[in-house]
Amino acid sequence: MVKKVLMHLKKNENQTGLENKIKNMSQKKLILSAALTGAATNRSHCPYIPYTPKELGEEAKRAVDAGASIVHIHAREDDGAPSWRTEVFEQIHEEVRKRCPNVIINYSTGAFMLSVEERIKHLPATKPDMAAFNMGSMNYALFSKKANQFLLSGVFENSFETMMTVVKTMNENGVTPEMECFDTGHIRNAEPLRKMGLIPDNACYSLVMGVMGGIPATTPNLLHQISQVPEGSFWQVIAISRKQWQMAAVACTMGGNFRVGLEDNFYLPNNEMATSNGECVEWGVKLAHMMGREVATIDEARKMLKTPLKETDHV
């Protein structure tokens, strides 16, 4: 894997910038995130996906015990349907916090066919450590090659006006922004928001790969995406489905970070289905160690991300 990355580096016109990123970051500890549940899949796809606040709290504990510092969470109703009810997020927050007092909680704000107000109303109520928002509009789909048809298809609206509303709400509530970038243009979309003073220095770039409508999950594509991230910024790769582990290995080599969990990929590197988010994180830790990286503790991750535990979250 290292040899493959270096081969691509030699061909990359931004080689100097990439080498600087490696030099500056390779000695830093790796921050491991776990995406616990998502919104597009259900237990017919994987029987271990958590739905209820209690189940999410238990899965957060398994992920933290295995080595995760951040838990990324979508809310669901008890039947598994996506939920944007504030009271559900509040219940999730309580269940996670009583099991994981200092974990970095990260909520989603991404949804189809909902107003921006509906997508962010849980942030002032729960004031999570972090929240993810999408950095551009796009076609978003799930396509089955086996069935030769779309299982899900829609337009994901994220105009600059929407993005500004979301990040302003985050800033007002002390929430560290996670910018989900599904293509190269999405990384650039952060530039005017940063120029306007809306994007704080500790905002995180998430390089999302493998979603239909976004950039494919390949090593050359990931190297290009990394080269576009502003120098000194925190970044992680989020690769969907089984390409996750390959992209995670590249991220390790490049001095970056990565996310695992049942939202993104059900399968472990040995091709067995994971039975918990904790199992996904265990394999993530193994991979990091194999690639010569140490995994940050939650306290270390908070310092690296300049995201201290809020007084209201002290248990």
Secondary structure as UniProt FT lines:
FT   HELIX           2..11
FT   TURN            13..14
FT   HELIX           15..25
FT   TURN            26..27
FT   STRAND          32..35
FT   TURN            43..45
FT   TURN            47..48
FT   HELIX           53..66
FT   STRAND          70..73
FT   TURN            78..79
FT   HELIX           86..99
FT   TURN            101..102
FT   STRAND          104..108
FT   HELIX           116..120
FT   HELIX           122..126
FT   STRAND          130..134
FT   STRAND          138..144
FT   TURN            145..148
FT   STRAND          149..156
FT   HELIX           160..172
FT   TURN            173..174
FT   STRAND          176..181
FT   HELIX           184..188
FT   HELIX           190..195
FT   TURN            196..197
FT   TURN            201..202
FT   STRAND          204..209
FT   HELIX           219..228
FT   TURN            231..232
FT   STRAND          234..239
FT   HELIX           241..243
FT   HELIX           244..253
FT   TURN            254..255
FT   STRAND          257..260
FT   TURN            262..264
FT   TURN            269..270
FT   HELIX           277..290
FT   TURN            291..292
FT   HELIX           298..305
FT   HELIX           311..313
//
